[in-house]
Amino acid sequence: MEATTLLITLPLILFLSFTTNGVSARHGFSIVDQPPAVLDTNGDKLLEGKYYYLNPAIPLPRLYTAAIIPGVYRNDTCWFHIGVEVFHFRITGLPVKFSSVVSNNDSSICESTDLIIEFPDKLGSVCGGSSVLKAEGFLFLGAWGDTTSRFKIETFSEPSNRIYKLVYSSGKVVGTSTRFDETRRLALTDKPFPFSFRPI
């Protein structure tokens, strides 16, 4: 009788233990492991489909400003470089919007999730027909939502101070490559370039 009771009780204890741990693990995954939301320069959550200025978060002399400036090649492809101008020629660059590759119920953009980065449609009309950012060594416009256009936003350093880096699907980060004319062109590198996101 005692042996029979033990055989029944032991599996029951193991089942309850497993079930309890499973519930805890599921709750832990949904709460603890959820990536934090990306914040704009105002401290608000970055929202999918809303336009933001992609600002270079670099130290500059007084009265200077920096922005992402497009350059157009003769073959109709667009590449991007960092332009630095004095204040009275202030430039804001071009706005971008973000779309999650995997849709979710929340419209906010979270860190370390696959994203599509898109510039205004008007720019796409002079850049091969697509306004989606892609990477093939350097950063261009002209992707159509394939793997060449997938990026992630991650914290640049701790504390984040609302400054981020862009990580390409290959694991390379978006940095800069200096050209012969001293312009800094956005490219895939091992050293990340800092960005912030300013709402329009």
TIRO-2110 file (N, C-alpha, C; in Angstrom, 1 decimal):
// TIRO-2110
0.8, -1.2, 0.0, N, 1, A
0.0, 0.0, 0.0, CA, 1, A
0.9, 1.3, 0.0, C, 1, A
1.9, 1.2, 0.9, N, 2, A
2.8, 2.4, 0.9, CA, 2, A
3.5, 2.6, -0.4, C, 2, A
3.9, 1.5, -1.0, N, 3, A
4.7, 1.6, -2.3, CA, 3, A
3.8, 2.1, -3.3, C, 3, A
2.5, 1.7, -3.3, N, 4, A
1.5, 2.2, -4.4, CA, 4, A
1.3, 3.7, -4.2, C, 4, A
1.2, 4.1, -2.9, N, 5, A
1.0, 5.6, -2.6, CA, 5, A
2.1, 6.4, -3.1, C, 5, A
3.4, 5.9, -2.9, N, 6, A
4.6, 6.6, -3.2, CA, 6, A
4.7, 6.7, -4.8, C, 6, A
4.3, 5.7, -5.5, N, 7, A
4.3, 5.7, -6.9, CA, 7, A
3.4, 6.7, -7.5, C, 7, A
2.2, 6.9, -6.9, N, 8, A
1.2, 7.9, -7.3, CA, 8, A
1.7, 9.3, -7.0, C, 8, A
2.2, 9.4, -5.7, N, 9, A
2.5, 10.8, -5.2, CA, 9, A
3.7, 11.4, -5.9, C, 9, A
4.7, 10.6, -6.2, N, 10, A
6.0, 11.1, -6.8, CA, 10, A
5.7, 11.7, -8.2, C, 10, A
5.0, 11.0, -9.1, N, 11, A
4.8, 11.7, -10.4, CA, 11, A
3.9, 12.9, -10.2, C, 11, A
3.0, 13.0, -9.3, N, 12, A
2.2, 14.1, -9.0, CA, 12, A
3.0, 15.3, -8.6, C, 12, A
4.0, 15.1, -7.7, N, 13, A
4.9, 16.1, -7.2, CA, 13, A
5.7, 16.7, -8.4, C, 13, A
6.3, 15.8, -9.2, N, 14, A
7.1, 16.2, -10.3, CA, 14, A
6.3, 17.0, -11.3, C, 14, A
5.0, 16.6, -11.5, N, 15, A
4.2, 17.3, -12.5, CA, 15, A
3.9, 18.7, -12.0, C, 15, A
3.5, 18.8, -10.7, N, 16, A
3.2, 20.1, -10.1, CA, 16, A
4.5, 21.0, -10.2, C, 16, A
5.6, 20.5, -9.9, N, 17, A
6.9, 21.2, -9.9, CA, 17, A
7.2, 21.7, -11.3, C, 17, A
7.0, 20.9, -12.3, N, 18, A
7.3, 21.2, -13.6, CA, 18, A
6.3, 22.3, -14.1, C, 18, A
5.0, 22.1, -13.8, N, 19, A
4.0, 23.1, -14.2, CA, 19, A
4.3, 24.5, -13.6, C, 19, A
4.6, 24.5, -12.3, N, 20, A
4.9, 25.8, -11.6, CA, 20, A
6.1, 26.5, -12.2, C, 20, A
7.2, 25.7, -12.5, N, 21, A
8.4, 26.3, -13.1, CA, 21, A
8.1, 26.8, -14.5, C, 21, A
7.2, 26.0, -15.2, N, 22, A
6.9, 26.4, -16.6, CA, 22, A
6.1, 27.7, -16.6, C, 22, A
5.2, 27.9, -15.6, N, 23, A
4.5, 29.2, -15.6, CA, 23, A
5.4, 30.3, -15.3, C, 23, A
6.3, 30.1, -14.3, N, 24, A
7.2, 31.2, -13.9, CA, 24, A
8.1, 31.5, -15.1, C, 24, A
8.6, 30.5, -15.8, N, 25, A
9.5, 30.8, -17.0, CA, 25, A
8.7, 31.6, -18.0, C, 25, A
7.5, 31.2, -18.3, N, 26, A
6.7, 31.9, -19.3, CA, 26, A
6.5, 33.4, -18.9, C, 26, A
6.2, 33.6, -17.6, N, 27, A
6.0, 35.0, -17.1, CA, 27, A
7.3, 35.7, -17.2, C, 27, A
8.4, 35.0, -16.9, N, 28, A
9.7, 35.7, -16.9, CA, 28, A
10.1, 36.1, -18.3, C, 28, A
9.8, 35.2, -19.3, N, 29, A
10.1, 35.6, -20.7, CA, 29, A
9.4, 36.8, -21.2, C, 29, A
8.1, 36.8, -20.8, N, 30, A
7.3, 37.9, -21.4, CA, 30, A
7.6, 39.3, -20.7, C, 30, A
8.1, 39.2, -19.4, N, 31, A
8.3, 40.5, -18.7, CA, 31, A
9.8, 40.9, -18.7, C, 31, A
10.6, 39.9, -18.3, N, 32, A
12.0, 40.3, -18.1, CA, 32, A
12.8, 40.4, -19.4, C, 32, A
12.5, 39.5, -20.4, N, 33, A
13.2, 39.5, -21.6, CA, 33, A
12.7, 40.4, -22.7, C, 33, A
11.7, 41.1, -22.5, N, 34, A
11.2, 42.0, -23.5, CA, 34, A
12.1, 43.2, -23.7, C, 34, A
12.6, 43.5, -24.9, N, 35, A
13.6, 44.5, -25.1, CA, 35, A
13.0, 45.9, -24.8, C, 35, A
13.8, 46.8, -24.3, N, 36, A
13.3, 48.2, -24.0, CA, 36, A
13.0, 48.9, -25.3, C, 36, A
12.1, 49.9, -25.1, N, 37, A
11.7, 50.7, -26.2, CA, 37, A
12.8, 51.7, -26.6, C, 37, A
13.0, 52.0, -27.8, N, 38, A
13.9, 53.1, -28.3, CA, 38, A
13.3, 54.4, -28.0, C, 38, A
14.1, 55.4, -27.5, N, 39, A
13.5, 56.7, -27.1, CA, 39, A
14.1, 57.8, -28.0, C, 39, A
13.2, 58.7, -28.4, N, 40, A
13.7, 59.9, -29.2, CA, 40, A
14.3, 60.9, -28.3, C, 40, A
14.7, 62.0, -28.8, N, 41, A
15.5, 63.0, -28.1, CA, 41, A
14.6, 63.7, -27.0, C, 41, A
13.3, 63.6, -27.1, N, 42, A
12.4, 64.1, -26.0, CA, 42, A
12.2, 63.1, -24.9, C, 42, A
12.7, 61.9, -25.1, N, 43, A
12.4, 60.8, -24.1, CA, 43, A
11.2, 60.1, -24.3, C, 43, A
10.5, 60.3, -25.5, N, 44, A
9.3, 59.5, -25.8, CA, 44, A
9.7, 58.3, -26.6, C, 44, A
8.8, 57.3, -26.6, N, 45, A
9.0, 56.1, -27.4, CA, 45, A
9.0, 56.4, -28.9, C, 45, A
9.9, 55.7, -29.6, N, 46, A
10.0, 55.8, -31.0, CA, 46, A
8.8, 55.0, -31.6, C, 46, A
8.0, 55.6, -32.5, N, 47, A
6.8, 55.0, -33.0, CA, 47, A
6.9, 54.6, -34.4, C, 47, A
6.4, 53.4, -34.7, N, 48, A
6.4, 52.9, -36.1, CA, 48, A
5.6, 53.8, -37.0, C, 48, A
6.2, 54.1, -38.2, N, 49, A
5.5, 54.9, -39.2, CA, 49, A
5.6, 56.4, -39.0, C, 49, A
6.1, 56.8, -37.9, N, 50, A
6.3, 58.3, -37.7, CA, 50, A
7.7, 58.7, -38.2, C, 50, A
7.8, 59.9, -38.7, N, 51, A
9.1, 60.4, -39.2, CA, 51, A
9.9, 61.0, -38.1, C, 51, A
11.2, 60.8, -38.2, N, 52, A
12.2, 61.3, -37.3, CA, 52, A
13.4, 61.7, -38.0, C, 52, A
14.1, 62.8, -37.5, N, 53, A
15.4, 63.1, -38.1, CA, 53, A
16.5, 62.2, -37.5, C, 53, A
17.3, 61.6, -38.4, N, 54, A
18.3, 60.7, -37.9, CA, 54, A
19.6, 61.5, -37.7, C, 54, A
19.8, 62.0, -36.5, N, 55, A
20.8, 63.0, -36.1, CA, 55, A
22.1, 62.3, -35.8, C, 55, A
23.2, 62.7, -36.3, N, 56, A
24.6, 62.3, -35.8, CA, 56, A
24.8, 62.8, -34.4, C, 56, A
25.0, 62.0, -33.5, N, 57, A
25.2, 62.4, -32.1, CA, 57, A
26.7, 62.5, -31.8, C, 57, A
27.3, 63.5, -32.4, N, 58, A
28.8, 63.7, -32.3, CA, 58, A
29.0, 65.1, -31.7, C, 58, A
30.2, 65.2, -31.0, N, 59, A
30.5, 66.5, -30.4, CA, 59, A
31.0, 67.5, -31.6, C, 59, A
30.5, 68.7, -31.5, N, 60, A
30.8, 69.7, -32.5, CA, 60, A
31.2, 71.0, -31.9, C, 60, A
32.0, 71.8, -32.6, N, 61, A
32.3, 73.1, -32.2, CA, 61, A
31.0, 74.0, -32.0, C, 61, A
31.1, 75.0, -31.3, N, 62, A
30.0, 75.9, -31.1, CA, 62, A
29.5, 76.5, -32.4, C, 62, A
28.2, 76.6, -32.6, N, 63, A
27.6, 77.1, -33.9, CA, 63, A
27.7, 76.1, -35.1, C, 63, A
28.1, 74.9, -34.8, N, 64, A
28.1, 73.9, -35.9, CA, 64, A
27.0, 72.9, -35.7, C, 64, A
26.6, 72.3, -36.8, N, 65, A
25.5, 71.3, -36.7, CA, 65, A
25.9, 70.2, -37.7, C, 65, A
25.3, 69.0, -37.5, N, 66, A
25.6, 67.9, -38.4, CA, 66, A
24.3, 67.2, -38.8, C, 66, A
24.3, 66.6, -40.0, N, 67, A
23.1, 66.0, -40.5, CA, 67, A
23.5, 64.9, -41.5, C, 67, A
22.6, 64.0, -41.8, N, 68, A
22.8, 63.0, -42.8, CA, 68, A
22.4, 63.6, -44.2, C, 68, A
23.3, 63.7, -45.1, N, 69, A
23.1, 64.3, -46.4, CA, 69, A
23.2, 63.3, -47.5, C, 69, A
22.2, 63.2, -48.4, N, 70, A
22.3, 62.2, -49.5, CA, 70, A
23.2, 62.7, -50.6, C, 70, A
23.8, 61.8, -51.3, N, 71, A
24.6, 62.0, -52.5, CA, 71, A
24.0, 61.1, -53.6, C, 71, A
24.0, 61.6, -54.8, N, 72, A
23.4, 60.9, -55.9, CA, 72, A
24.5, 60.6, -56.9, C, 72, A
24.6, 59.3, -57.2, N, 73, A
25.6, 58.8, -58.3, CA, 73, A
24.9, 59.0, -59.6, C, 73, A
25.7, 58.9, -60.7, N, 74, A
25.2, 59.0, -62.0, CA, 74, A
24.3, 57.8, -62.4, C, 74, A
24.5, 56.7, -61.8, N, 75, A
23.7, 55.5, -62.1, CA, 75, A
22.4, 55.5, -61.3, C, 75, A
22.0, 56.6, -60.7, N, 76, A
20.7, 56.8, -60.0, CA, 76, A
20.7, 56.1, -58.7, C, 76, A
21.8, 55.6, -58.1, N, 77, A
21.8, 55.1, -56.8, CA, 77, A
22.2, 56.2, -55.8, C, 77, A
21.7, 56.1, -54.6, N, 78, A
21.9, 57.1, -53.6, CA, 78, A
22.8, 56.6, -52.5, C, 78, A
23.8, 57.3, -52.1, N, 79, A
24.6, 56.9, -50.9, CA, 79, A
24.5, 58.1, -50.0, C, 79, A
25.0, 57.9, -48.7, N, 80, A
24.8, 58.9, -47.7, CA, 80, A
26.1, 59.2, -47.0, C, 80, A
26.3, 60.5, -46.8, N, 81, A
27.5, 60.9, -46.0, CA, 81, A
27.1, 61.8, -44.9, C, 81, A
28.1, 62.0, -44.0, N, 82, A
27.8, 63.0, -42.9, CA, 82, A
28.3, 64.3, -43.3, C, 82, A
27.4, 65.3, -43.3, N, 83, A
27.8, 66.7, -43.6, CA, 83, A
27.8, 67.5, -42.4, C, 83, A
28.8, 68.3, -42.2, N, 84, A
29.0, 69.2, -41.1, CA, 84, A
28.9, 70.7, -41.7, C, 84, A
28.0, 71.5, -41.2, N, 85, A
27.9, 72.8, -41.7, CA, 85, A
27.8, 73.8, -40.5, C, 85, A
28.2, 75.1, -40.8, N, 86, A
28.1, 76.1, -39.7, CA, 86, A
26.6, 76.4, -39.5, C, 86, A
26.3, 77.0, -38.3, N, 87, A
25.0, 77.2, -37.9, CA, 87, A
24.1, 78.0, -38.8, C, 87, A
24.6, 79.1, -39.4, N, 88, A
23.7, 79.9, -40.3, CA, 88, A
23.4, 79.2, -41.6, C, 88, A
24.1, 78.1, -41.9, N, 89, A
23.6, 77.2, -43.0, CA, 89, A
23.0, 75.9, -42.4, C, 89, A
22.3, 76.1, -41.3, N, 90, A
21.8, 75.0, -40.6, CA, 90, A
21.0, 74.0, -41.5, C, 90, A
21.4, 72.7, -41.3, N, 91, A
20.7, 71.7, -42.1, CA, 91, A
20.1, 70.6, -41.1, C, 91, A
19.0, 70.1, -41.5, N, 92, A
18.3, 69.1, -40.6, CA, 92, A
18.4, 67.7, -41.2, C, 92, A
18.9, 67.6, -42.4, N, 93, A
18.9, 66.3, -43.0, CA, 93, A
17.6, 65.9, -43.5, C, 93, A
17.4, 64.6, -43.7, N, 94, A
16.1, 64.1, -44.2, CA, 94, A
15.5, 63.1, -43.1, C, 94, A
14.2, 63.2, -43.0, N, 95, A
13.6, 62.3, -42.0, CA, 95, A
13.5, 60.9, -42.4, C, 95, A
13.4, 60.0, -41.5, N, 96, A
13.2, 58.5, -41.8, CA, 96, A
12.1, 58.0, -40.9, C, 96, A
11.5, 56.9, -41.4, N, 97, A
10.5, 56.2, -40.5, CA, 97, A
10.9, 54.7, -40.4, C, 97, A
10.5, 54.1, -39.4, N, 98, A
10.8, 52.7, -39.1, CA, 98, A
9.6, 51.8, -39.1, C, 98, A
9.8, 50.6, -39.7, N, 99, A
8.8, 49.6, -39.7, CA, 99, A
9.4, 48.3, -39.2, C, 99, A
8.7, 47.6, -38.3, N, 100, A
9.1, 46.3, -37.8, CA, 100, A
8.9, 45.3, -38.8, C, 100, A
9.9, 44.4, -39.0, N, 101, A
9.8, 43.3, -39.9, CA, 101, A
8.7, 42.3, -39.4, C, 101, A
8.6, 42.1, -38.1, N, 102, A
7.6, 41.2, -37.5, CA, 102, A
6.6, 42.1, -36.8, C, 102, A
5.4, 42.1, -37.3, N, 103, A
4.4, 43.0, -36.7, CA, 103, A
4.0, 42.6, -35.3, C, 103, A
3.7, 43.6, -34.5, N, 104, A
3.2, 43.3, -33.1, CA, 104, A
2.1, 44.3, -32.7, C, 104, A
1.5, 44.0, -31.6, N, 105, A
0.4, 44.8, -31.2, CA, 105, A
0.7, 46.2, -30.7, C, 105, A
2.0, 46.4, -30.4, N, 106, A
2.5, 47.7, -29.9, CA, 106, A
3.1, 48.5, -31.1, C, 106, A
2.8, 49.8, -31.2, N, 107, A
3.4, 50.6, -32.3, CA, 107, A
4.7, 51.1, -32.0, C, 107, A
5.3, 50.9, -30.8, N, 108, A
6.6, 51.4, -30.4, CA, 108, A
7.7, 50.5, -31.0, C, 108, A
8.8, 51.1, -31.2, N, 109, A
10.0, 50.4, -31.8, CA, 109, A
10.9, 50.0, -30.6, C, 109, A
11.2, 48.8, -30.5, N, 110, A
12.1, 48.2, -29.4, CA, 110, A
13.5, 48.0, -29.9, C, 110, A
14.4, 48.0, -29.0, N, 111, A
15.8, 47.7, -29.3, CA, 111, A
15.9, 46.3, -29.8, C, 111, A
16.9, 46.1, -30.6, N, 112, A
17.4, 44.7, -31.1, CA, 112, A
16.3, 44.0, -31.8, C, 112, A
15.4, 44.7, -32.5, N, 113, A
14.4, 44.0, -33.3, CA, 113, A
14.6, 44.4, -34.8, C, 113, A
14.3, 43.5, -35.7, N, 114, A
14.6, 43.7, -37.1, CA, 114, A
13.6, 44.9, -37.6, C, 114, A
14.3, 45.8, -38.3, N, 115, A
13.5, 47.0, -38.8, CA, 115, A
13.8, 47.3, -40.3, C, 115, A
12.9, 47.9, -40.9, N, 116, A
13.1, 48.5, -42.2, CA, 116, A
13.2, 50.0, -42.0, C, 116, A
14.2, 50.7, -42.6, N, 117, A
14.3, 52.1, -42.5, CA, 117, A
14.0, 52.8, -43.8, C, 117, A
13.1, 53.7, -43.8, N, 118, A
12.6, 54.3, -45.1, CA, 118, A
12.7, 55.8, -45.0, C, 118, A
13.2, 56.4, -46.1, N, 119, A
13.2, 57.8, -46.3, CA, 119, A
11.9, 58.2, -47.0, C, 119, A
11.7, 59.5, -47.2, N, 120, A
10.5, 60.0, -47.9, CA, 120, A
10.4, 59.5, -49.3, C, 120, A
9.2, 59.2, -49.8, N, 121, A
9.0, 58.7, -51.2, CA, 121, A
9.7, 59.5, -52.2, C, 121, A
9.7, 60.8, -52.1, N, 122, A
10.2, 61.7, -53.1, CA, 122, A
11.7, 61.5, -53.3, C, 122, A
12.4, 61.1, -52.3, N, 123, A
13.8, 60.8, -52.4, CA, 123, A
14.0, 59.5, -53.2, C, 123, A
13.1, 58.5, -53.0, N, 124, A
13.1, 57.3, -53.8, CA, 124, A
13.0, 57.5, -55.3, C, 124, A
12.3, 58.5, -55.7, N, 125, A
12.0, 58.8, -57.1, CA, 125, A
13.3, 59.1, -57.8, C, 125, A
14.4, 59.6, -57.1, N, 126, A
15.6, 59.9, -57.8, CA, 126, A
16.7, 58.9, -57.3, C, 126, A
16.3, 57.9, -56.6, N, 127, A
17.3, 56.9, -56.1, CA, 127, A
16.9, 55.5, -56.5, C, 127, A
16.6, 55.3, -57.7, N, 128, A
16.3, 53.9, -58.2, CA, 128, A
14.9, 53.4, -58.0, C, 128, A
14.0, 54.3, -57.5, N, 129, A
12.6, 54.0, -57.3, CA, 129, A
12.2, 53.5, -55.9, C, 129, A
13.2, 53.2, -55.1, N, 130, A
12.9, 52.8, -53.7, CA, 130, A
13.5, 53.7, -52.7, C, 130, A
12.8, 54.0, -51.6, N, 131, A
13.3, 54.9, -50.6, CA, 131, A
13.7, 54.1, -49.4, C, 131, A
13.8, 52.8, -49.5, N, 132, A
14.2, 51.9, -48.4, CA, 132, A
15.7, 51.8, -48.3, C, 132, A
16.3, 52.0, -47.1, N, 133, A
17.7, 51.9, -46.9, CA, 133, A
18.2, 50.5, -47.0, C, 133, A
19.4, 50.3, -47.6, N, 134, A
20.0, 49.0, -47.7, CA, 134, A
21.5, 49.2, -47.5, C, 134, A
22.2, 48.0, -47.3, N, 135, A
23.6, 48.1, -47.1, CA, 135, A
24.3, 47.0, -48.0, C, 135, A
25.3, 47.4, -48.8, N, 136, A
26.2, 46.5, -49.5, CA, 136, A
27.6, 47.1, -49.4, C, 136, A
28.1, 47.0, -48.2, N, 137, A
29.4, 47.7, -47.9, CA, 137, A
29.1, 49.1, -47.5, C, 137, A
28.6, 49.9, -48.4, N, 138, A
28.1, 51.3, -48.0, CA, 138, A
26.6, 51.3, -47.9, C, 138, A
26.1, 52.4, -47.4, N, 139, A
24.6, 52.5, -47.3, CA, 139, A
24.0, 53.2, -48.5, C, 139, A
23.0, 52.6, -49.1, N, 140, A
22.3, 53.1, -50.3, CA, 140, A
20.8, 53.1, -50.1, C, 140, A
20.2, 53.7, -51.0, N, 141, A
18.7, 53.5, -51.1, CA, 141, A
18.5, 52.6, -52.3, C, 141, A
17.3, 51.9, -52.3, N, 142, A
17.0, 51.0, -53.4, CA, 142, A
16.6, 49.6, -53.0, C, 142, A
16.5, 49.3, -51.7, N, 143, A
16.0, 48.0, -51.3, CA, 143, A
14.5, 47.8, -51.4, C, 143, A
14.1, 46.6, -51.4, N, 144, A
12.7, 46.3, -51.6, CA, 144, A
12.2, 45.4, -50.4, C, 144, A
12.7, 45.6, -49.2, N, 145, A
12.3, 44.9, -48.1, CA, 145, A
12.9, 43.5, -47.9, C, 145, A
14.0, 43.2, -48.7, N, 146, A
14.6, 41.9, -48.5, CA, 146, A
15.7, 42.0, -47.4, C, 146, A
16.5, 41.0, -47.2, N, 147, A
17.5, 40.9, -46.1, CA, 147, A
18.5, 42.0, -46.2, C, 147, A
18.7, 42.6, -47.4, N, 148, A
19.7, 43.7, -47.4, CA, 148, A
19.2, 45.0, -46.8, C, 148, A
18.0, 45.0, -46.4, N, 149, A
17.4, 46.2, -45.8, CA, 149, A
17.0, 46.1, -44.3, C, 149, A
17.6, 45.1, -43.6, N, 150, A
17.2, 44.9, -42.2, CA, 150, A
18.3, 45.4, -41.3, C, 150, A
17.8, 46.2, -40.4, N, 151, A
18.7, 46.8, -39.4, CA, 151, A
18.1, 46.6, -38.0, C, 151, A
18.9, 46.9, -37.0, N, 152, A
18.4, 46.9, -35.6, CA, 152, A
19.0, 48.2, -34.9, C, 152, A
18.2, 48.7, -34.0, N, 153, A
18.7, 49.8, -33.2, CA, 153, A
19.1, 49.3, -31.8, C, 153, A
20.3, 49.6, -31.4, N, 154, A
20.8, 49.1, -30.1, CA, 154, A
21.4, 50.3, -29.4, C, 154, A
21.5, 50.2, -28.1, N, 155, A
22.1, 51.3, -27.3, CA, 155, A
23.5, 51.4, -27.6, C, 155, A
24.0, 52.7, -27.8, N, 156, A
25.4, 52.9, -28.2, CA, 156, A
26.3, 52.6, -27.1, C, 156, A
26.0, 53.1, -25.9, N, 157, A
26.8, 52.8, -24.7, CA, 157, A
25.9, 53.0, -23.4, C, 157, A
26.4, 52.5, -22.3, N, 158, A
25.7, 52.7, -21.1, CA, 158, A
26.3, 53.8, -20.2, C, 158, A
25.5, 54.7, -19.6, N, 159, A
24.1, 54.8, -19.9, CA, 159, A
23.8, 55.3, -21.3, C, 159, A
22.6, 55.0, -21.8, N, 160, A
22.3, 55.3, -23.2, CA, 160, A
22.2, 56.7, -23.6, C, 160, A
21.6, 57.6, -22.7, N, 161, A
21.4, 59.0, -22.9, CA, 161, A
20.7, 59.2, -24.2, C, 161, A
19.8, 58.2, -24.6, N, 162, A
19.1, 58.3, -25.9, CA, 162, A
19.9, 58.4, -27.1, C, 162, A
21.1, 57.8, -27.0, N, 163, A
22.0, 57.7, -28.2, CA, 163, A
22.1, 56.2, -28.5, C, 163, A
22.1, 56.0, -29.9, N, 164, A
22.0, 54.6, -30.3, CA, 164, A
22.9, 54.3, -31.5, C, 164, A
23.0, 53.1, -31.8, N, 165, A
23.8, 52.6, -33.0, CA, 165, A
22.9, 51.8, -33.9, C, 165, A
23.2, 51.7, -35.2, N, 166, A
22.5, 50.9, -36.1, CA, 166, A
23.3, 49.6, -36.4, C, 166, A
22.7, 48.5, -36.2, N, 167, A
23.3, 47.2, -36.5, CA, 167, A
22.7, 46.5, -37.7, C, 167, A
23.5, 46.1, -38.6, N, 168, A
23.0, 45.5, -39.8, CA, 168, A
22.7, 44.0, -39.5, C, 168, A
22.0, 43.4, -40.4, N, 169, A
21.6, 42.0, -40.2, CA, 169, A
22.8, 41.0, -40.2, C, 169, A
23.9, 41.4, -40.8, N, 170, A
25.1, 40.6, -40.7, CA, 170, A
25.8, 40.7, -39.4, C, 170, A
25.5, 41.6, -38.6, N, 171, A
26.2, 41.8, -37.3, CA, 171, A
27.1, 43.0, -37.4, C, 171, A
27.4, 43.5, -38.6, N, 172, A
28.3, 44.7, -38.7, CA, 172, A
27.4, 45.9, -38.3, C, 172, A
28.1, 46.9, -37.8, N, 173, A
27.5, 48.2, -37.4, CA, 173, A
27.6, 49.2, -38.5, C, 173, A
26.7, 50.2, -38.4, N, 174, A
26.8, 51.4, -39.3, CA, 174, A
27.8, 52.4, -38.7, C, 174, A
28.9, 52.6, -39.5, N, 175, A
29.9, 53.6, -39.1, CA, 175, A
30.1, 54.5, -40.3, C, 175, A
31.3, 55.1, -40.3, N, 176, A
31.7, 56.0, -41.4, CA, 176, A
33.0, 55.6, -42.1, C, 176, A
33.1, 55.9, -43.3, N, 177, A
34.3, 55.7, -44.1, CA, 177, A
34.7, 57.0, -44.7, C, 177, A
35.9, 57.5, -44.4, N, 178, A
36.3, 58.8, -44.9, CA, 178, A
36.8, 58.7, -46.3, C, 178, A
36.3, 59.5, -47.2, N, 179, A
36.7, 59.5, -48.6, CA, 179, A
37.9, 60.5, -48.8, C, 179, A
38.4, 60.5, -50.1, N, 180, A
39.5, 61.3, -50.4, CA, 180, A
39.3, 62.8, -50.2, C, 180, A
38.0, 63.2, -50.4, N, 181, A
37.6, 64.6, -50.2, CA, 181, A
37.2, 64.9, -48.8, C, 181, A
37.5, 64.0, -47.8, N, 182, A
37.3, 64.2, -46.4, CA, 182, A
35.8, 64.1, -46.0, C, 182, A
34.9, 63.8, -47.0, N, 183, A
33.5, 63.5, -46.6, CA, 183, A
33.5, 62.1, -45.9, C, 183, A
32.6, 62.0, -44.9, N, 184, A
32.5, 60.7, -44.2, CA, 184, A
31.2, 60.0, -44.7, C, 184, A
31.4, 58.9, -45.3, N, 185, A
30.3, 58.2, -45.9, CA, 185, A
29.8, 57.1, -45.0, C, 185, A
28.5, 56.9, -44.8, N, 186, A
28.0, 55.8, -44.0, CA, 186, A
28.3, 54.5, -44.6, C, 186, A
28.8, 53.6, -43.8, N, 187, A
29.2, 52.3, -44.3, CA, 187, A
29.2, 51.2, -43.2, C, 187, A
29.2, 50.0, -43.6, N, 188, A
29.3, 48.9, -42.6, CA, 188, A
30.7, 48.8, -42.1, C, 188, A
30.9, 48.9, -40.8, N, 189, A
32.3, 48.9, -40.2, CA, 189, A
32.2, 48.1, -38.9, C, 189, A
33.4, 48.1, -38.2, N, 190, A
33.5, 47.5, -36.9, CA, 190, A
33.3, 48.5, -35.8, C, 190, A
33.3, 49.8, -36.1, N, 191, A
33.2, 50.9, -35.1, CA, 191, A
31.8, 51.6, -35.4, C, 191, A
30.9, 51.6, -34.4, N, 192, A
29.6, 52.2, -34.6, CA, 192, A
29.7, 53.7, -34.6, C, 192, A
28.7, 54.3, -35.3, N, 193, A
28.5, 55.7, -35.3, CA, 193, A
27.3, 56.1, -34.5, C, 193, A
27.4, 57.1, -33.6, N, 194, A
26.2, 57.3, -32.7, CA, 194, A
25.1, 58.2, -33.4, C, 194, A
23.9, 57.8, -33.2, N, 195, A
22.7, 58.5, -33.7, CA, 195, A
21.8, 58.8, -32.6, C, 195, A
21.0, 59.8, -32.8, N, 196, A
19.8, 60.1, -32.0, CA, 196, A
18.6, 60.3, -32.9, C, 196, A
17.4, 60.3, -32.4, N, 197, A
16.2, 60.4, -33.2, CA, 197, A
15.4, 61.5, -32.8, C, 197, A
15.4, 62.6, -33.6, N, 198, A
14.6, 63.8, -33.2, CA, 198, A
13.3, 63.8, -33.9, C, 198, A
12.2, 63.9, -33.2, N, 199, A
10.9, 64.0, -33.9, CA, 199, A
10.7, 65.3, -34.7, C, 199, A
10.0, 65.2, -35.8, N, 200, A
9.7, 66.3, -36.6, CA, 200, A
8.7, 67.3, -35.9, C, 200, A
END
